[in-house]
Amino acid sequence: MTTPPSPPDPLSGAGSAAPTILILGTAEWNSPIATNQHYVVRELARDFDAHFVESLGLRRVRLDAKDVTRIAKRLRHSVVGHEKTATYRPIPDRVRVISPLIVPIHQAPTRLPNRLLLERAVAEWRRSPSPRILWTFTPVTYGLEQYADYTLYHCVDIFQAFPGIDGSAVAAGERSLADRADLTIGTSGAVTAHLNDVGFSEILTLPNVAEVDVFSAGSQPAAQRRPAALFAGNLTPHKLDFELLRTLAIALQGHGELLLAGPIAAGGGGFDRELAELERLGARYLGMLPLDQLATAAGTCSVGLIPYSLNDYTAGVSPLKCYEYLSSGLNVISTPIPDVVQAARATEHITAATSTEDFVDHVLSTIRPAADDVLADRVQYASGFGWSSRGGLLRTIANRMPRRADEVVTRPAGDAGRPRG
């Protein structure tokens, strides 16, 4: 008598329905700068149906022009939906973007109505006959993990340290998720240490990677470069060390250009006065460039800057721009934020300066374009830190989530993380 075969593991990826993934984000899909969550959605959608829920509003709303515009867009998107060809990035074919109408206050009076509104917004995912995965970038989930066959918390920041964030709601959400998440991803050593302190038990450290193929395509030979130092990112007082940039702008006069690119104070605050001062000192603002145009601009420069202030928030960041710069052939100069300090130990092409004077000295000493063989070394080194290998890793995790992380994770080049418990 032949014994009938055992039924397949529902998430093993072999002979069973592929899971449906709900991603809770902390940004709008069409936000000016693509962050980890946007790339994760794109990579997961190569194999799975995915629902991306835009930010639930962890930051306190201000009645200024930016927040009013953001609220108006949310109202429109919640009614008419999103166009597949959005301004900054297209929506992948297998992705549905959800713009929930909830109150951006996450305390007792609004928790019940917010939970009901959010559950209604994700009803299609909740009722899916396929295995359901909750992949959340926010700890404020309103209990959606109860509908999931597997829950993953993807923590990219120490949220409580960011000005204006509802720290009590974040802390309560993380304490709850610590008991319910099957796997947690931290994007830096400081984030992983924080997650350990909260009580998460299964943690994988995966530093941010970058769209290296786009930037390497824009990298130019030395003869087509100029002495220029570029910062590309959010121009915000919460991250940037303005006095350092001011000192650098003065020091570069007669030696090279200081270039700035990106949105102005996306996520709150203001940087208009500071930007005007830097422009008065000779800096040039390139505006908010699409990714391919940013890659083209970076490919003609010599130095990439990470001029971050040192505070509780930046202590946990893992700048993907580190590898954007390297894949453009740039030498990277940063302030000593912990994740860059660690990255600098692995290559001579990244420097974590110890002071403002040290930062400026390193920029001035490398402002002339490097030789072609050095440029090629940087591009080659960065190639191991791209989304091609990282996307495959994330899809493997999604396909086999019921098993322990250390049974499914193989480390492609550039993935230096490891399971921690």
Secondary structure, DSSP 8 states (H G I E B T S, - for coil): ---------TTSSSSS---EEEEE-SS-TT-SS--HHHHHHHHHTTTSEEEEE-----B----SHHHHHHHHHHHHHHHH---SB-SSSB--TTEEEE-----S--SHHHHHHHHHHHHHHTHHHHT-SS-EEEEESSS--TTGGGG-SEEEEEE-S-GGGSTTB-HHHHHHHHHHHHHH-SEEEESSHHHHHHHHHHT--SEEE----B-HHHHHHT---GGG--SEEEEES-B-TTTB-HHHHHHHHHHHTTT-EEEEES-BSTTSS--HHHHHHHHHTT-EEEES--HHHHHHHHTT-SEEEE-B--STTGGG---THHHHHHHTT-EEEE---HHHHHHHTT-TTEEE-SSHHHHHHHHHHT-S---HHHHHHHHHHHGGGBHHHHHHHHHHHHHTTTS-HHHH----TT----EE-
